[in-house]
Amino acid sequence: MKTRIITASFVLFMIVPSLFATDTGKKDKNKNIESKGMVALSGTVVDKETGEALAGVQVKVEESGVTVYSDFDGNFNISVMPGSYTVTTTMISYESTSMKVAAESKSEDLKVSLNSLAEKR
């Protein structure tokens, strides 16, 4: 019982807040990435029907396995070397999407819209 309480506390106070972390220094971070020859794949994930930002969406670069989660405003940022990649987005109760991205310039801004799997009435 005590172990369950400790585990639940860890999840509640350590893991969950990181899903909704925001980064106000995005421009400075992109500048640092560019100086290392990397490309910033950044973007926003929204509900296709409502246009509302989606927090906690898994965004994965398939070729490298790098995975991040969108913040409270639906924003995400992944650093990659220049090249072509498949970016997959996944969230419970939404259709997963995959898109090919040519990361060649200093930063690529992606707009991702997810379709809800909720039953329409």
Order of alpha helices (4+ residues) and beta strands (2+ residues): alpha-alpha-alpha-beta-beta-beta-beta-beta-beta-beta
